Amino acid sequence: MSGPDPAELDAALYDPDPVVRDAARSRLAREVPAADVPALVALLDAPQRMTRRRVARILSEIDPARVAPALRAALRDGDAAPRTRAGAARVLGVLADGEEPALGDGLADPVVRVRRASAQPAAPLDALRAALADDAPEVLARVAEALEARGEIPSPEVLRPALGRAPQAAALGRLLARAAPADAALIAAARAGDATALAHLADPVTLAALLDDHPVEAAWGLARLGAAPPADHRDPRVRAAAARALPPGDPDLARLVLDPDPGVAWLARRAQTGAFASAVIARRLAPHARSDAASARPPYGLRPGDSVPAVERAPAALALCHTRFDVNLGVAVRSAEAAGLREVVLMGRADLFRSPARGTDLLLPIDHVPDPAALVVWARSRGYQIVAVQQTPDSAPYHRADYPPRPLFVLGAEDEGVPPALRAAADLAVEIPLFGAIDSLNVAAAATTVMFQWAVTRSDTP
């Protein structure tokens, strides 16, 4: 069997530097020919779990047209190792765009681990329904989760015996609650204090009867059904459920807005405005305008060749100085793109761990400068004003700062912060107020916080 270049594969799997591994993995995913894919698939049976996990990552980033045939063949090959078949099923589930017939074959595999791995939302519905007859609790639990994700609700007659074989499978309990809201099995489980049954039972008579023994769970169960629990209950958590469930004009709300518990009063005020009306909640469940974006599909992120709409970029950039924990670089680049910034510059180490960027490095120019002096020249030559994100006695709170028209947000390494030369050259220093015991935030988190605050408050925000 042929295979990818051994040195490249070794770098992608075992190099101690995550940046080197990331770059090698990306090259393999882009360049490996279909004829070499079976050799990668065979590594899903490698002895080391780390190797199997990293191989699966490489396979999930290859164009499905090149990789899916080999994965299907492996899953359907009864002579292949169970780990290979299971790994192939998991990757097929990630790559699937619609139903994947091979996962239906995997659900009929004699090995439990293969059936469990094949129980994914991408499996054919008929195969998932049939798999509810499986004897293995771990398979039943995954099948129920897959059916939930598909919005499929089997009949109570099918679900009851499955729940009997896998009583700890919460998804089966949820499906049974949706199929038969007042099912005797759910009522019995709720009365026994089962958390899943109490959370999902939809029988108002039983829930009302459980107010004494399980007041909070029963009250919120009633609220979920639109039936308000007692508004004068001694427990504020029950009164909160009442406030959430009462219609805007109910006289009890006028009293609950004066409740001594601030959470109850807040919910009551919201309820008076109609914030919990069914039409309002329905809007929360509707697809967002970005739901069809290329990056919203598994494996989530952008790939070369994806169609991406043109974006009007803000006159701003991000600089990261000596950031040594490489995941921070990729996450910060992703946040810079999401905040609409124009470009990124790395000072010091030029390598970028691209995986956490989720393809956003394909959209933003990423430059490199060697030291603080070069970064200052870079900023001035492009017309940026330097904003150091750093705790100093001169720093303004980030949410109250008077930002310049073209900011370059500069963040330093977590141990050293922004280099002194850049602090001195900065046109503005801002900091994030902290309210806990720890003295600082993760670099990517701090960059994200400041960039989005600036993006949503700038005067020319679209």
ZIVEN-V742031 format. One record per residue. RES is the residue in one small letter. PHI is phi in whole degrees, 0 to 359 (NA if undefined). OMEGA is omega in degrees with one decimal (NA if undefined). Layout:
res->(RES & RES)
phi->(PHI & PHI)
omega->(OMEGA & OMEGA)
This chain:
res->(m & s & g & p & d & p & a & e & l & d & a & a & l & y & d & p & d & p & v & v & r & d & a & a & r & s & r & l & a & r & e & v & p & a & a & d & v & p & a & l & v & a & l & l & d & a & p & q & r & m & t & r & r & r & v & a & r & i & l & s & e & i & d & p & a & r & v & a & p & a & l & r & a & a & l & r & d & g & d & a & a & p & r & t & r & a & g & a & a & r & v & l & g & v & l & a & d & g & e & e & p & a & l & g & d & g & l & a & d & p & v & v & r & v & r & r & a & s & a & q & p & a & a & p & l & d & a & l & r & a & a & l & a & d & d & a & p & e & v & l & a & r & v & a & e & a & l & e & a & r & g & e & i & p & s & p & e & v & l & r & p & a & l & g & r & a & p & q & a & a & a & l & g & r & l & l & a & r & a & a & p & a & d & a & a & l & i & a & a & a & r & a & g & d & a & t & a & l & a & h & l & a & d & p & v & t & l & a & a & l & l & d & d & h & p & v & e & a & a & w & g & l & a & r & l & g & a & a & p & p & a & d & h & r & d & p & r & v & r & a & a & a & a & r & a & l & p & p & g & d & p & d & l & a & r & l & v & l & d & p & d & p & g & v & a & w & l & a & r & r & a & q & t & g & a & f & a & s & a & v & i & a & r & r & l & a & p & h & a & r & s & d & a & a & s & a & r & p & p & y & g & l & r & p & g & d & s & v & p & a & v & e & r & a & p & a & a & l & a & l & c & h & t & r & f & d & v & n & l & g & v & a & v & r & s & a & e & a & a & g & l & r & e & v & v & l & m & g & r & a & d & l & f & r & s & p & a & r & g & t & d & l & l & l & p & i & d & h & v & p & d & p & a & a & l & v & v & w & a & r & s & r & g & y & q & i & v & a & v & q & q & t & p & d & s & a & p & y & h & r & a & d & y & p & p & r & p & l & f & v & l & g & a & e & d & e & g & v & p & p & a & l & r & a & a & a & d & l & a & v & e & i & p & l & f & g & a & i & d & s & l & n & v & a & a & a & a & t & t & v & m & f & q & w & a & v & t & r & s & d & t & p)
phi->(NA & 287 & 192 & 294 & 304 & 302 & 294 & 293 & 295 & 298 & 294 & 292 & 261 & 232 & 301 & 292 & 271 & 298 & 292 & 295 & 301 & 298 & 294 & 294 & 298 & 296 & 295 & 300 & 299 & 281 & 251 & 296 & 285 & 302 & 294 & 267 & 297 & 304 & 294 & 292 & 299 & 299 & 287 & 294 & 256 & 300 & 297 & 273 & 299 & 301 & 298 & 299 & 295 & 287 & 296 & 300 & 295 & 299 & 298 & 289 & 260 & 278 & 308 & 307 & 297 & 272 & 259 & 299 & 303 & 292 & 293 & 298 & 298 & 294 & 296 & 272 & 273 & 297 & 272 & 289 & 298 & 305 & 295 & 295 & 296 & 294 & 297 & 298 & 297 & 296 & 291 & 300 & 296 & 291 & 277 & 298 & 241 & 106 & 288 & 246 & 303 & 298 & 292 & 296 & 295 & 296 & 290 & 258 & 294 & 290 & 262 & 300 & 296 & 287 & 296 & 298 & 293 & 277 & 281 & 231 & 303 & 282 & 292 & 301 & 301 & 300 & 291 & 294 & 298 & 296 & 289 & 293 & 270 & 297 & 269 & 271 & 303 & 292 & 289 & 301 & 297 & 291 & 298 & 297 & 296 & 293 & 296 & 303 & 297 & 277 & 74 & 264 & 240 & 293 & 286 & 302 & 297 & 277 & 285 & 301 & 295 & 296 & 294 & 295 & 277 & 223 & 296 & 271 & 279 & 299 & 295 & 295 & 298 & 294 & 296 & 296 & 296 & 284 & 283 & 216 & 302 & 245 & 299 & 299 & 295 & 291 & 298 & 297 & 294 & 296 & 297 & 277 & 91 & 296 & 296 & 295 & 296 & 295 & 284 & 237 & 300 & 237 & 246 & 297 & 295 & 294 & 298 & 297 & 289 & 268 & 299 & 284 & 276 & 226 & 299 & 290 & 299 & 293 & 297 & 287 & 296 & 297 & 299 & 300 & 272 & 84 & 253 & 285 & 286 & 301 & 283 & 250 & 296 & 290 & 272 & 299 & 292 & 286 & 297 & 297 & 297 & 296 & 300 & 292 & 267 & 288 & 289 & 306 & 268 & 293 & 297 & 296 & 294 & 299 & 279 & 290 & 292 & 258 & 300 & 294 & 276 & 296 & 293 & 297 & 298 & 296 & 298 & 296 & 297 & 297 & 298 & 298 & 273 & 82 & 295 & 251 & 296 & 300 & 293 & 292 & 297 & 300 & 294 & 293 & 268 & 283 & 298 & 282 & 300 & 269 & 296 & 265 & 296 & 303 & 284 & 273 & 258 & 304 & 275 & 66 & 137 & 255 & 239 & 304 & 95 & 296 & 279 & 237 & 293 & 293 & 237 & 278 & 281 & 282 & 282 & 205 & 213 & 238 & 241 & 241 & 252 & 56 & 287 & 265 & 273 & 295 & 302 & 302 & 298 & 296 & 294 & 294 & 297 & 300 & 294 & 298 & 293 & 295 & 278 & 85 & 290 & 270 & 197 & 229 & 230 & 254 & 252 & 98 & 296 & 266 & 285 & 236 & 283 & 281 & 304 & 295 & 287 & 53 & 87 & 290 & 292 & 283 & 257 & 253 & 296 & 239 & 259 & 218 & 229 & 277 & 204 & 303 & 300 & 293 & 292 & 298 & 298 & 303 & 294 & 294 & 293 & 260 & 81 & 275 & 258 & 273 & 243 & 276 & 265 & 200 & 284 & 217 & 298 & 262 & 284 & 272 & 303 & 301 & 273 & 238 & 286 & 266 & 285 & 285 & 289 & 227 & 281 & 251 & 281 & 247 & 235 & 251 & 294 & 294 & 273 & 254 & 74 & 292 & 304 & 308 & 298 & 281 & 298 & 292 & 279 & 297 & 274 & 202 & 242 & 232 & 221 & 261 & 300 & 244 & 241 & 257 & 275 & 284 & 266 & 201 & 253 & 306 & 301 & 295 & 295 & 295 & 299 & 298 & 302 & 290 & 297 & 286 & 301 & 296 & 297 & 277 & 248 & 294 & 292 & 257 & 299 & 300)
omega->(176.0 & -179.7 & 179.2 & 178.9 & -175.4 & -178.6 & 179.7 & 178.9 & 178.6 & 178.1 & -178.2 & -175.2 & -165.6 & -179.4 & -177.8 & -179.5 & -178.1 & 178.1 & 178.2 & 178.0 & -177.0 & -179.5 & 179.6 & 177.8 & 179.2 & 178.5 & 177.8 & -177.7 & -179.0 & -163.8 & -174.5 & 179.1 & -178.2 & -178.1 & -179.1 & -177.0 & 179.7 & 178.2 & 175.4 & -179.3 & -179.9 & -179.6 & 173.8 & 175.1 & 179.8 & -178.0 & -176.3 & 178.4 & 179.5 & 178.5 & -179.2 & -178.8 & -178.3 & 175.3 & 178.5 & 178.8 & 178.0 & -178.0 & -177.8 & -179.5 & 177.4 & 176.6 & -178.0 & -179.8 & 179.8 & -170.4 & -173.0 & 179.7 & 179.8 & 178.3 & 178.0 & -179.9 & -180.0 & -178.6 & -177.0 & -178.0 & -178.7 & 179.3 & 177.7 & 179.8 & 178.9 & 179.2 & 177.6 & -179.0 & 179.8 & 178.6 & 177.7 & 178.8 & -178.9 & -179.2 & 176.9 & 178.1 & 177.7 & -174.2 & -170.1 & 172.1 & -170.0 & -178.1 & 178.2 & -175.9 & -177.6 & 177.4 & 173.4 & 175.1 & 179.3 & 178.9 & 176.8 & -178.5 & 179.1 & -176.3 & -175.4 & -175.7 & 177.6 & 178.0 & 179.2 & 179.8 & -178.1 & -178.6 & -176.8 & 179.6 & -179.2 & 177.9 & 178.1 & -177.4 & -179.3 & 179.8 & 178.0 & 178.4 & -179.8 & -177.7 & 174.3 & 174.5 & -179.5 & -179.7 & -174.9 & -179.1 & -177.6 & 175.9 & 179.6 & 179.8 & 179.5 & 178.6 & -179.9 & 177.9 & 178.5 & 177.9 & 175.4 & -178.6 & 178.9 & -177.1 & -177.8 & -179.3 & 178.0 & -178.3 & 177.1 & -178.9 & 177.4 & -174.2 & -176.3 & 179.1 & 177.4 & 178.2 & 176.5 & 178.6 & -179.9 & -174.3 & -179.9 & -178.3 & -175.9 & -178.1 & 176.4 & 177.1 & 178.6 & 178.6 & 179.1 & 178.1 & 178.8 & -179.0 & -177.9 & -171.7 & -179.1 & -177.9 & -177.0 & -179.8 & 178.1 & 179.4 & 179.5 & -180.0 & 179.0 & 178.7 & 177.9 & 177.4 & 179.7 & -173.6 & -179.5 & 180.0 & 179.1 & -177.6 & -171.5 & 178.7 & -177.6 & 178.0 & -174.1 & -179.4 & 179.4 & -179.7 & 177.6 & 179.8 & -178.0 & -178.0 & 179.6 & -175.3 & -178.3 & -169.4 & -175.3 & -179.7 & -179.3 & -178.6 & -179.6 & 172.3 & 176.3 & 179.2 & 178.3 & -180.0 & -178.6 & 178.3 & -174.9 & 171.4 & -178.1 & -178.9 & -179.4 & -178.7 & -177.2 & -177.3 & -179.0 & 178.3 & 175.4 & 176.9 & 177.1 & 177.5 & 177.7 & 179.7 & -179.5 & -172.3 & -173.8 & 177.9 & -172.0 & -175.2 & -176.2 & -178.3 & 179.2 & 179.7 & 179.1 & 178.0 & -177.0 & 176.9 & 176.7 & -176.4 & 179.0 & 177.5 & -175.2 & 178.6 & 177.4 & -178.5 & -180.0 & 178.5 & 179.9 & 177.8 & 177.7 & -179.2 & 179.1 & 179.4 & -177.8 & -176.1 & -177.6 & 177.8 & -175.4 & 179.9 & 178.3 & 179.7 & 179.9 & 179.2 & 177.1 & -176.0 & -179.7 & 178.4 & 176.2 & -180.0 & -178.5 & -175.7 & -179.5 & -179.5 & 180.0 & -177.7 & -177.3 & -179.5 & 176.9 & 3.0 & 172.5 & -175.9 & -179.0 & 175.5 & 174.3 & 179.4 & 177.0 & 176.1 & -176.1 & 179.8 & 177.4 & -179.0 & 174.8 & -174.1 & 177.3 & 178.2 & -176.7 & -179.0 & 179.4 & 174.4 & 178.6 & -172.5 & 173.7 & 179.7 & -170.7 & 177.8 & -161.3 & 176.8 & 178.9 & -178.6 & -178.3 & 180.0 & 179.8 & 177.1 & 177.4 & 179.6 & 179.0 & 178.2 & -178.6 & 177.9 & 175.6 & -179.5 & -171.5 & -174.6 & -179.7 & 175.1 & 177.9 & 177.3 & -177.2 & -179.9 & -173.3 & -175.8 & 177.5 & 172.8 & -165.9 & -174.5 & 180.0 & 178.4 & 177.3 & 175.2 & -178.6 & 175.0 & 174.8 & -174.9 & -176.6 & 169.9 & 178.5 & -177.0 & 179.8 & 172.6 & -172.3 & -171.0 & -177.6 & -178.9 & 179.3 & 178.6 & 177.6 & 177.9 & 179.1 & -178.0 & -176.2 & -177.7 & 179.9 & 177.1 & 178.8 & 168.6 & -171.0 & 177.4 & 179.0 & 176.2 & -169.9 & 174.7 & 174.7 & 176.0 & -178.3 & -172.4 & 175.0 & 172.6 & -171.3 & -176.1 & 178.5 & -173.5 & 174.1 & -172.7 & 177.0 & -177.1 & -177.8 & -173.7 & 164.9 & -179.1 & -175.6 & 177.0 & -177.6 & 176.7 & -173.5 & -177.7 & -175.2 & -176.6 & 178.9 & -179.3 & -177.7 & -178.6 & 178.7 & 174.7 & -179.2 & -177.9 & -174.9 & 175.5 & 178.6 & 172.5 & 178.5 & 176.5 & 178.5 & 177.4 & -179.2 & -173.3 & 176.1 & -177.1 & -175.7 & -169.8 & -175.2 & 175.6 & 168.1 & -174.7 & -178.4 & 178.5 & 179.0 & 178.9 & -179.7 & -178.6 & -175.6 & -177.2 & -177.4 & 174.4 & 178.7 & -174.9 & -175.2 & -177.6 & -179.7 & -171.4 & -177.5 & 177.3 & 179.2 & NA)
